[in-house]
């Protein structure tokens, strides 16, 4: 009996005293592709970002070099998301997992949809799963109070994640580092749109309600002017777009005429 108690106390001592829920994390890392949805299948990557952003989480890429100074100094401020399929012949079903920086599972949310179309069905299932997730509560998890016991290893971020040096003192930089903005909110004709940065001067314009990509921006030879691919369902065409600090606009082709549509930040 005494031996069992001592063993229990020993294993309890392996844990850091304060455990955290996923809602305690300021940042969520959303990788470019998930375990069972390769190459951003069904655009679940973008849709998950929209759903998490609506719950007040700050989203970051899985490319460490793109992180801001705060997150580089303490990678344990971020939880990492992953999405897995659940085999079900009658519905589209999936599970959304969140892990901490020591690869322990923080939370799992399941979602299912009766919609037969795969793209619409999996998006509906993803929305159902994230609806069960609490919003970000303003607390900040850190390396000082993360659970250090081992669960199943996290199946992503093996290539890009570099947290092995998180306990070493960080060298102070002489230049001030400004956090990059990876998404911006715009409004047009009563609808919400997000501008997602996919590379330097390359962007995707995504409608918030449907999570559909409506335009793709790539740089031209002139500042503020972009080559734009307008995406309307299965149809695409090339046009010109403009971007300044608080507004972007696209020259749409409507009834064989050019019409300038503006998107304005709130």
N, C-alpha and C positions, 0 to 999 in steps of 0.2 A: 504494500500500500504506500509506504513512505517512498519507495523507489519510483512509483508511478507519479507521485506528486512532484518529486524532484525533476523528473523528465518533462512534466507539463510546464514547470516553471522555466526550465531550460529553453524549451521551444518558444515559450511566450517571450523570453528575453531576446529572441532573434528579430522581433518586430520593433520598429520605431514606434514611439508611444502614440503619435497622432496619425490615424489613418484618414484617407481622403476619399470623397466621392468625386465622380467626374465633374460635377457642377462646381467644385472648388477650383478647377483649373482655369487659368486665364486664357491659355492658348490651346487650340486643337490642331494637330498636324493632320491634314487630309492628303494622302499620297495621290500620285497621278493615276495609279491603278490599284485595284483591290485584289485580294487573293483569288476570288472566283469570277471576277469581272475584268478580264484583261483588256488593255488598250482603251480604258475608260468606256467600256461597253455600256450602252443605253444612257450615256452621259450622267451616270450616277455620281461621278466626282463633283461636277458642277452643282447638281441638285442638292447633294449633301451639304455643300458649302452654303447654299441659300438657306436651307433648313436650320443649320447651326447658327448662322448669322442672325436669323430671326429670334434665336434664343440667347443672343448677346455674347456669343463666344467670338474670340479673335482667331481668325484662321491663318495658318501659315503653310507653306509648301514643305515637302519632305527633303528639299535640297538645303542642306545646312548653311551653305554659303549665302543664302538669301535671307537668313534670319536677322532680326534686329539685335542690337548690342545686349539688351536685357536677356533675351532667350539664349544667345550664344554663351553668356556668362553662366547661366543656370538652365540647361536643357530640361530639367525636371519641372519647370513651370508649364510644360506642355503635356497634354495627353495625346495619344495617337489613335486615329480611327481606322477601322478595317471593316469590310462588308463581305459576308459569306452567304452563298446560296444554301437553301434548305430544300432538299429533294422532295417535291410534292407534285403529283400528277394532276391534282384538282385545282391548284392555285399557284400563283407566283409568291414565293415565300423567301425571306432572307433574315439574317441576324446581323446587327451592327454591334461591333465590339469596340471598347476603348481600353487602352493600356497606358500604364505610367512608364517612366523612363527606365525602370528596372524590368520592364516586360511583364509585369503582373497585370492581370485583368482587373480593371476598375468597375466595369459595368457591361452588361449585354442587354440589348433591346431587340425583340423580335417583331416582325411585321409581315402581314400577308395581304394579298389582294386577289379578288375573284376576276379581275380584268384579264382577259385571255391574251391580249396583245402583250408581248414580252416587255417592250420599252415602257409603255404606259403602266403595265401591271407592276413591274419592279419599282418604278418611281412611286406608285401608289403605296406599295409595301414599305418602301423606305420612309415615306412620309408618316405612315402608321407607326413605324418603329420609333422615329424621332419624336413623335407626339408624346411618347411615354417618358421621354428624357427630360429631366428638370432643367430650367434655364441656368445660366451662369450666375452664381450667387455673390460674386464680388470678392470672395476669398482668394488667396493665392497659395497654391501648393508650391513646395520647393524641395530641393534635395535633402533638406534637414529633417523632413517629416514624411518621407515616402516609405511605404512598406517594402521591406527588403527580402521577404520570403519569396521563393520561386514557385511560379505556376507554369502553365504551358508557355513556351517561347512565342514571342510575337513574330508572325511570319512575314513582316515587311520591314523596310528601312535598313536592311542589312548592308546595302551598298552605300547609302548616303548618310546614315546616322553616325555621328562621331561624338559620342558622349564619354568615351573612356577617359578623357582628360578633364572631366568636369570638376574633380576635386583639387586640381592644381590651380594655383593662383593665376589669374588672368593678367596679361601684360596690359598696362594702360596705354591707350592710343593717344597720340598727340593731336589728331584731328577728331572733331566731334562727328559721331555717326548718326545720321538721321534715319529713322525707321522708314522702310519702303512701304508704299501703299499698294496692296495687291488687288483691291477692289474698290470701286467707287459707285455710289448710288446716283442714278439719274431718273428724271421723270419726263414723259412725253405723252400727251393726249390722255392724261389720267392714269397711265400705266407706269409701273416700276421696272427699271432696267439696272443690271449690274455690269460694270465694265471690269473684266478680269484681265490682269496682266499675265501673259503666257511666256513672254520673252521681252527683251529690251525693245521698246517701241512697237510691240506686237500685242494686240488686245482682242478679246472676244466680248461682244455686246450680247447679254443674256436677258431675256424677258423673265421677270421674277415669278409670275404666276405659273407659267408652263415649263420654266427652266430651258426653253428652246434657245439655241444660238441664232440670233437674227442677223448678225453682221460680224465680219472678221476684218480687223484693221492691220495693215502692214505699212511700214514707212515708205515715203517717197523721197525724192531728192530735195524737197523744200520743207522747211520746218513748219509744223502745224497743219500740213496737208498730207493725207493718207490715201493709199490705195485701199478700197473697201470692197469686200465680197459680200453682197447682200444675199441672205439665205432665206428663202420663202418656201417652206415645205421642202419638196424635192428639187425646186428650181433655184438656180444661183445665177447671178450676173455681177459684172464688175462695174464699179462706179468710183466716185471720189467722196472723201469725207474730210471734215475739218475739226480740229480740236484745240481748245484753249484751256485756261485754268479751270473754268466753271461750266463749260458748255461744249458739247460736240454736236455736229450736224452731218447729215448724209444726203447726197443727191439721189433720191429715189426716182425710178422710172415708173410713172403712173399714167396709164392710157397713152403710152408713147410720148409722154411729156416729162421733162425733168422737174421735180418738186423737191425743194430743200426742207427736210424735216429736222427739227431741233430737239435735242435732249439736254435738259438743264438740271444741274445739281440743286438740291434743296437748300 
